Amino acid sequence: MKPLRILHFSDIHLPYPPRAWRTPAMLHQKRFLAAINYLLRRRQHYADAYDQLSALHAFLDAHPVDFIFYTGDSTNAGLESEFVSAAPRVHDILRRAGSGFVAVPGNHDLYTPASVAAYRHHFAFAEPPSRPILVPLAANAMAIAISSSRPHFPVWDSSGTVPQEELDALAALLARPGVQACPNIFLLLHYPPADRDFFHGFRSANDLARVLEGHPNVIVLHGHQHRRSASVLPGGQRVFCAGSLTSRGKAGFWLYELDGDTLVPTAYRYASAAFYPDTPSSPSDA
């Protein structure tokens, strides 16, 4: 049996479309400050985003995968025009997977309450789950998607959370005999599971850790942090951050090959208009 191949990317933060700022929606204080931050700092980091999307297309043409996982942040401020521009591009990548895809939104996608409605409309193919969604991948693998992103009005608050009822639903899923017996459960969320920073991290980190107790078969996949990394939680769960597909100097993704019960992760980096495997000895240094 050939290995199951899964590509995991995140945080593409596509540039604002032309004239995107000519809308009253930009007067929302959080979006207004986001625009200033973009002009002064973020724009230079994502100037080549479309080139990297094209390189990912070329990679998938040459190296087909069974599934694609996307952990969110297609936009910068969750504007309607951003979704109009980003949705077909993201969908065109996701549909290239041979067997299917799993996607969750990022905090920049659900930037304001109005952004939630726009996301649901334009990203209907990847609607944010209101409860954990279980997706069978193969006889030895499943994926669970949860939405950790919520809109916050204060400009200083870009933290993530998962409501208790959704954590309870996740615990119930993990307790199912078939899930417990599965050796590889990929858990997708946008926020890092162990980042407890009050303003920019994951406020449900401690609660999620309690849910994951006794489930070392869970492999947590996330974005939000723009540098790829690999780590292990105290409960034994492996954690992979996809970083940003498009951030200049750090662009890349993870490719996972599941051969039997053995998971082989390979970090890919962007260089010379294409994606190449990183050195096996330092996958988190891309």
C-alpha positions as CSV (number, residue, x, y, z in Angstrom):
1,M,0.0,0.0,0.0
2,K,1.4,3.4,-1.0
3,P,1.9,6.0,1.7
4,L,-0.8,8.6,2.3
5,R,0.4,12.0,1.3
6,I,-0.9,15.1,3.0
7,L,0.2,18.7,2.3
8,H,-0.4,21.3,5.1
9,F,-0.1,25.0,4.4
10,S,-1.3,28.1,6.2
11,D,-1.4,32.0,6.5
12,I,-1.2,33.1,2.9
13,H,-2.3,36.7,3.8
14,L,-2.9,37.7,0.1
15,P,-2.3,41.4,-0.6
16,Y,-5.3,43.8,-0.5
17,P,-7.0,43.9,-3.9
18,P,-7.0,47.2,-5.8
19,R,-9.2,49.8,-4.2
20,A,-10.1,47.5,-1.4
21,W,-9.7,50.3,1.1
22,R,-12.3,52.5,-0.6
23,T,-15.1,51.2,1.6
24,P,-16.7,52.4,4.8
25,A,-15.9,49.0,6.3
26,M,-12.3,50.2,6.6
27,L,-13.4,52.7,9.2
28,H,-13.8,49.9,11.7
29,Q,-11.1,50.7,14.2
30,K,-9.5,47.3,14.1
31,R,-9.4,47.3,10.3
32,F,-8.1,50.8,10.2
33,L,-5.1,50.0,12.4
34,A,-4.6,46.7,10.4
35,A,-4.3,48.8,7.3
36,I,-1.7,51.0,8.9
37,N,0.2,48.0,10.1
38,Y,0.0,46.5,6.6
39,L,1.4,49.6,4.9
40,L,4.2,50.1,7.4
41,R,5.2,46.5,8.0
42,R,3.3,43.6,6.6
43,R,3.0,44.5,2.9
44,Q,6.7,43.9,2.3
45,H,6.5,40.4,3.8
46,Y,3.7,39.3,1.4
47,A,4.6,41.1,-1.8
48,D,5.4,37.8,-3.6
49,A,2.4,35.9,-2.4
50,Y,1.0,35.3,-5.8
51,D,4.3,33.9,-7.0
52,Q,4.3,31.4,-4.1
53,L,0.8,30.4,-4.9
54,S,1.9,29.7,-8.5
55,A,4.8,27.7,-7.2
56,L,2.5,25.6,-5.0
57,H,0.4,24.9,-8.1
58,A,3.5,23.7,-9.9
59,F,4.5,21.6,-6.9
60,L,1.1,19.9,-6.8
61,D,1.2,19.2,-10.5
62,A,4.6,17.5,-10.1
63,H,3.9,15.8,-6.7
64,P,0.2,14.9,-6.3
65,V,-1.1,14.5,-2.8
66,D,-4.1,12.7,-1.4
67,F,-5.3,15.4,1.0
68,I,-4.6,19.1,1.6
69,F,-4.9,20.7,5.0
70,Y,-5.3,24.5,5.3
71,T,-5.2,26.2,8.7
72,G,-6.4,29.7,7.7
73,D,-5.6,33.4,7.3
74,S,-6.3,34.0,3.6
75,T,-6.9,37.7,4.2
76,N,-5.5,40.7,6.2
77,A,-8.7,42.3,7.6
78,G,-11.6,40.1,6.5
79,L,-12.9,42.6,3.9
80,E,-15.5,41.5,1.4
81,S,-13.3,42.3,-1.5
82,E,-10.5,40.3,0.0
83,F,-12.7,37.2,0.2
84,V,-13.8,37.8,-3.4
85,S,-10.2,37.7,-4.5
86,A,-8.9,35.0,-2.2
87,A,-11.7,32.4,-2.3
88,P,-11.3,31.2,-5.8
89,R,-7.5,31.0,-5.4
90,V,-7.7,29.0,-2.2
91,H,-10.3,26.7,-3.6
92,D,-8.3,26.1,-6.7
93,I,-5.4,24.8,-4.6
94,L,-7.6,22.7,-2.2
95,R,-9.4,21.0,-5.0
96,R,-6.1,19.7,-6.4
97,A,-6.0,17.1,-3.6
98,G,-6.8,13.6,-4.9
99,S,-9.1,12.6,-2.1
100,G,-10.2,15.8,-0.4
101,F,-9.3,18.7,1.9
102,V,-9.9,20.0,5.4
103,A,-9.7,23.8,6.1
104,V,-10.3,26.0,9.1
105,P,-10.4,29.9,9.2
106,G,-7.8,32.1,10.8
107,N,-8.3,35.1,13.0
108,H,-7.7,37.5,10.1
109,D,-10.5,35.8,8.2
110,L,-12.9,36.3,11.0
111,Y,-11.6,39.7,11.9
112,T,-15.0,41.3,12.7
113,P,-18.6,40.0,13.0
114,A,-19.2,41.2,9.4
115,S,-16.2,39.2,8.3
116,V,-17.8,36.0,9.6
117,A,-20.8,36.5,7.3
118,A,-18.5,37.3,4.3
119,Y,-16.3,34.3,5.0
120,R,-19.3,32.0,5.2
121,H,-20.6,33.3,1.9
122,H,-17.4,33.2,-0.2
123,F,-15.7,30.3,1.6
124,A,-18.7,28.1,1.7
125,F,-16.4,25.2,0.6
126,A,-14.6,25.6,3.9
127,E,-17.2,26.9,6.3
128,P,-16.0,27.3,9.9
129,P,-17.3,24.4,11.9
130,S,-19.6,25.2,14.7
131,R,-18.7,21.8,16.2
132,P,-15.7,19.6,15.7
133,I,-15.9,17.8,12.3
134,L,-14.5,14.3,11.9
135,V,-13.1,13.4,8.4
136,P,-12.0,9.8,7.7
137,L,-8.8,9.8,5.6
138,A,-7.7,6.2,5.5
139,A,-7.9,3.0,7.5
140,N,-5.2,4.3,9.8
141,A,-5.9,8.1,9.8
142,M,-8.6,10.6,10.5
143,A,-8.8,14.4,10.7
144,I,-10.7,16.6,13.1
145,A,-11.3,20.3,12.3
146,I,-12.2,22.8,15.0
147,S,-12.5,26.6,14.7
148,S,-10.4,28.4,17.2
149,S,-10.8,31.9,15.7
150,R,-13.4,34.4,16.9
151,P,-13.9,38.1,16.1
152,H,-12.9,40.5,18.9
153,F,-13.7,44.2,18.9
154,P,-10.8,45.5,20.9
155,V,-7.9,46.4,18.6
156,W,-5.4,44.7,20.9
157,D,-7.2,41.4,21.1
158,S,-6.3,38.8,18.4
159,S,-6.5,35.8,20.7
160,G,-8.2,32.5,19.9
161,T,-10.6,30.4,21.9
162,V,-12.8,27.3,21.6
163,P,-16.1,27.4,23.6
164,Q,-16.5,24.8,26.3
165,E,-19.4,23.1,24.4
166,E,-17.1,22.5,21.4
167,L,-14.3,21.2,23.6
168,D,-16.9,18.8,25.2
169,A,-17.8,17.7,21.7
170,L,-14.2,17.1,20.8
171,A,-13.7,15.1,24.0
172,A,-16.7,13.0,23.0
173,L,-15.3,12.4,19.5
174,L,-11.9,11.3,20.9
175,A,-13.6,8.9,23.3
176,R,-15.3,7.0,20.4
177,P,-13.8,3.4,20.3
178,G,-13.0,3.8,16.6
179,V,-11.2,7.1,17.1
180,Q,-9.3,5.8,20.1
181,A,-8.1,2.8,18.1
182,C,-7.0,4.9,15.1
183,P,-3.2,5.5,15.3
184,N,-3.2,8.9,13.6
185,I,-5.7,11.6,14.4
186,F,-4.9,15.0,12.8
187,L,-6.4,17.8,14.8
188,L,-6.6,21.1,12.8
189,L,-7.0,24.5,14.3
190,H,-5.5,27.9,13.5
191,Y,-3.9,28.8,16.9
192,P,-0.8,27.1,18.4
193,P,-2.2,24.7,21.1
194,A,0.4,25.7,23.7
195,D,0.7,29.5,23.1
196,R,-1.0,31.0,26.1
197,D,-0.3,34.7,25.3
198,F,-3.4,36.6,26.4
199,F,-3.5,39.0,23.5
200,H,-2.3,37.0,20.5
201,G,-2.3,33.4,21.7
202,F,-4.7,30.6,22.4
203,R,-6.8,31.3,25.5
204,S,-8.2,27.7,25.5
205,A,-4.7,26.2,25.7
206,N,-5.1,24.7,29.1
207,D,-8.6,23.4,28.4
208,L,-7.5,21.8,25.2
209,A,-4.6,20.1,27.0
210,R,-7.0,18.5,29.4
211,V,-9.1,17.2,26.5
212,L,-6.1,15.7,24.8
213,E,-4.9,13.9,28.0
214,G,-4.6,10.2,27.3
215,H,-4.7,10.7,23.5
216,P,-1.1,10.5,22.3
217,N,-2.5,9.4,18.9
218,V,-3.5,13.1,18.2
219,I,-1.2,15.1,15.9
220,V,-2.0,18.8,16.2
221,L,-1.6,21.0,13.1
222,H,-1.9,24.8,13.2
223,G,-0.8,28.1,11.7
224,H,-0.9,31.6,13.1
225,Q,2.9,31.7,13.8
226,H,4.6,32.4,10.5
227,R,7.7,30.1,11.0
228,R,7.4,26.4,10.5
229,S,8.1,24.3,13.6
230,A,7.7,20.9,15.1
231,S,7.3,20.1,18.8
232,V,5.7,17.7,21.3
233,L,3.1,18.6,23.9
234,P,3.5,17.3,27.5
235,G,0.8,14.7,26.8
236,G,2.9,13.2,24.0
237,Q,1.0,14.8,21.1
238,R,3.1,15.8,18.1
239,V,2.6,19.4,17.0
240,F,3.4,20.9,13.5
241,C,3.1,24.6,12.6
242,A,2.9,25.2,8.9
243,G,4.2,28.7,9.2
244,S,3.2,30.9,6.3
245,L,3.2,29.8,2.7
246,T,3.9,33.3,1.5
247,S,6.0,35.2,4.1
248,R,9.2,36.4,2.4
249,G,12.2,34.6,3.8
250,K,10.1,32.1,5.7
251,A,7.7,30.8,3.0
252,G,6.9,27.1,2.9
253,F,4.7,24.2,4.1
254,W,4.8,20.7,5.5
255,L,4.3,17.5,3.6
256,Y,3.3,14.4,5.6
257,E,3.7,10.9,4.4
258,L,1.9,8.2,6.4
259,D,3.5,4.9,5.6
260,G,1.6,2.3,7.6
261,D,1.6,3.8,11.1
262,T,4.8,5.7,10.5
263,L,4.4,9.5,9.9
264,V,7.3,11.1,8.0
265,P,7.0,14.9,8.0
266,T,9.1,17.0,5.6
267,A,9.3,20.7,5.7
268,Y,9.5,22.6,2.4
269,R,10.9,26.0,1.8
270,Y,10.5,28.5,-1.1
271,A,13.6,29.4,-3.1
272,S,14.3,30.3,-6.7
273,A,10.5,30.4,-7.6
274,A,9.9,26.8,-6.4
275,F,9.5,24.7,-3.2
276,Y,12.2,22.4,-2.1
277,P,12.6,20.0,0.9
278,D,14.4,21.6,3.8
279,T,17.4,19.8,5.4
280,P,16.1,16.8,7.4
281,S,18.3,17.8,10.4
282,S,16.6,21.2,10.9
283,P,13.0,21.2,9.6
284,S,12.1,24.1,11.9
285,D,14.8,26.5,10.7
286,A,13.3,27.4,7.4
